[in-house]
Amino acid sequence: MSKTKNLVPLTLAAFSSLGMVGLYHTILGTALPAIRFSLQLDISQAGHLGSSAWLGFAIAIFAGGALSDVMRSQRVLMAACWMIGLSALLFGLWMTFLLNCLFIGMVGAGTGIIVGSSSALVLELFPGKQGRIINFQHSFYALGAIAGPFL
């Protein structure tokens, strides 16, 4: 085990944050018709909106791990959560399509940083058990992804 005193809270934060990422990824797809209606988007714009989230995720997935190498993983994870929260609060407040693409892209980027930083955090907390612990952590993503459409 790691010498970190806050092992349980950090582990729970890493696991639950990845579960929330899974939840978000499926909710976005499930909620897209309602988002399209609320923001009065055509089908092309709705596609661009979804692609903005995945573009943010794809770019930022590398940032989470890289930032965790130079900063404490806990701080990177917390910053990503703030990024998601603030962007999600601002999403849809204005009818400007490009602004909403930016906000949903920032939410996607936050999820990418969470995946990279939470994995780095878990690997740091449990040296010698990387395979088992990372598989267990990723099962939380799967549980979140399963629960998303039902919610």
Disulfide bonds with the S-S distance in Angstrom:
none
